[in-house]
């Protein structure tokens, strides 16, 4: 949902709140990630949202505030029940989705976007075809959660079903959501999903040809190989 400002601030009216150093650092990284979704074309304006979990506190982007205007004193946080415990700005309207992921998984960070190609694909298929081996990094082909109105528990429930054994999914006629153990990982999975959707749309648009798709066996082989990818401690 493209966030709209929803009334006056409701928490922290008495003035700035003191936050722990680790929360301040997490907020700074969250704001940088949210700004990156705009600069790299994954969202337009204030659409989409980002969150990160610090202990039992979930920091989230506030509703209706352009990311380039967010400052350290705008830190916005809730507990796992959704009760606001930090900040004076109202949290994103998509809070039910974020909290559902944190309650059901080991996620520490979430990125939700309205990426163009992924949103287009969400209107065409029930899962993203296995067009590239990076599919394995998401746990398998990304499913499409059935459409429901933004900000509702119904959408959160649909999303959780689509995320079973996955780290990302599409939201029908809406966008993407991905999670990880860090904001960097959640963002990278979001970007990979958008890129795969773009590749599939490009390949499937060639008249008279259908793109070759990877088999479950090929994806399993890649998944095993990815466990040792990158620099190991």
N, C-alpha and C positions, 0 to 999 in steps of 0.2 A: 504493500500500500504506500502511496506517496504521502508521507507524513504531513499533516496539517497542524498548526499550533492550536491547542485545545484548551484555551482559557488561561486563567492566572495560575502562577505557581502555587503548589499546595503544601509543600514541605519545607522546613528550614526557613520560615519567614523571618525569624529573629536575627538572621545574619549568617555569615560564612561559618561552615562547620570545619573543625579540625579533622583531618584524615590521616591515617597511618601512612608512613612512607611507602610501604608496598602497595597500598591502594592508590596513592598518588602516581606511582610509576606505572601501574596497570592502566590507570585512566589516561595517562599520556600516550601509552601505546595504543589504547583503544581509539583515541581521537585520531592518531596518525593513520591507523588502519581504515577508519571511516573515511578520512580524506582521500586515502588511496583508492577506495572504491569509486569515488567521483572522478579523480584524475585519470584513472585507467578505464573509465567508461562502463563500469558495471552498474552504476546507478545514475539517476538524473536528479538534481536538486537534493531533497531530503528523503528520497525513496530509499528503501532498504534500511537495515540497522545492524549494529554490531554489539556484542556483549562479551564479557570476560568474567570468569569466576575467581574470586580471591577468598579462600576459605568458604564460609557460608554466605558471603556477600556476592551478589551478581551486579556488576557495573554494566550499565546499558546506555546507549545513545538516547537522549531525550527526544520527545516528539516535536516535530515542526521547527527544529533549530538547524540552520545550515551548519555543516560541519566545520567550515572555516571560521565560524564565530565562537566555537566552543573553547572555553578557557579552563585553566586548572580549577577555578572556583565553581565551575558548572558540574562537577562530579555528581553523577546520579547513580544511586544504588538501591537495590531491594534485597530482601531476604528470600529464601527459597519458597516462601508462601506467597510472595509478591508484595509484601508490605514494604513501603518505601522507608528506608532508614538513612539515606544520604541524599542531600541536595534539595533544591527548591524547584527544579524543573520536572515536569511530568515525564515518566518513562515512555519509551516507544509503545505505540498501540499494539505491536506484535509481541508484547511481553509473554502472553500465554505460550507461544511457540518456544521461546528461549527457555522458560522455566521447565517446560515439558522435556526438553532435551537434557537439561542438567539433572533433572530428577531420574531420568531413565537410563542415562549413560554416564561414562566417565569423562564427558566433555569438560574442558576448561575454557573454551572459547567458541564463539559462533559468529558466522557472517551470513547475513541474508541480503540478497540483491534482487534487482529487477533486470538482470543482464539480458540484452536483446536477443541473442541467438538461443539461449537456454529457455527464455520465456516463449519464443516462437516454437521451439521443439515441444514444450509442454502442452501445446494446443494440438499436436499432431500424433503423438504416440503415448503408450502407457509406460514405457521405459526407454532410456536412451540406448540405441543400438550400440553394440560393442565395436565401435569403429576404430578404437585405438587401445593399445595395451595399458594405458594409464587408467583404464576402467578398473583394473585390478586394485589400484590404490584406493578406490572408493568402496571396496568390498564387493564389487560386481557392478553390473549395469544399474545406473541410477534410475530408480522408479519415479513415477509421476504421482504425487498425492492428489486425489480427487479435489476438485474445486470446492472451496467454502469461503464465506465472507472473511475478509482480513480481520485479525484481532480476536477471533472467536475460539472457543474451546474445540469446536468441531474441526476447524482447520488444524489446530494443534494435534488432535487425535489422528486425523488423516495423515499428517506429516510423520508422526511417530510410527505408524504402520509402514509407511514407505521407507523409513529409515531402518527397519529391522535388518540387522547384519550389514548395514551400510553407514558411511560417514557423510553422505550427501544425497540430496534428492531434489527433484523439481516439484514446484507447486503449480498445479494446472492453472493456466491463464493468469499467472502471478509472478513467478520467479524461481529463485534457488535458495537453498539453505544448506550449509555445510558446517561441520564442527571438527575440532581437533583438540590436542592437548595444549596448543599454544595458538595465539592469534595468527602467527605466521603460517602455521599448518592449516588452520581453518581458511585463511585467505587463499593460500595456494590451491587447496582443493576446490574452492569456489572458482578460481581462475581456470583451473584445469577442466572443470565441468563445462564452463562457458566455451572454452576452446574446443572441446570435443563436440559440443552441439554445433558449433560453427563448421567444423570439419564435416560432420555428417550432413548438415544442410547443403554444403557445397558439393559434396560427392553425390548425394542423391538427386541433385538438380540437373545432372547431365542426362539429356534425353537418350532413352534406349539402353541405359546402363544402370546396374544396381551395385552399390558398393559391397566389396567383400567384408564380411564381419568375422571377428575372432570367435572361436569356439570356447565353450566352458573349460575344456581341457587346456587350451592355450592360455586362458586367463589364470587358471590355477598354477600353471608353470611360472607365469610372470609374478604372481602373488608370492610364490616361494622365493623367487629371485630378488624381489623388492625388499624382503626382510633383511638382506645383507647390503642394501644399496647405501651409498654415501660413506662418509667417514665414520669409522667405528671406534669407540673408546677402548 
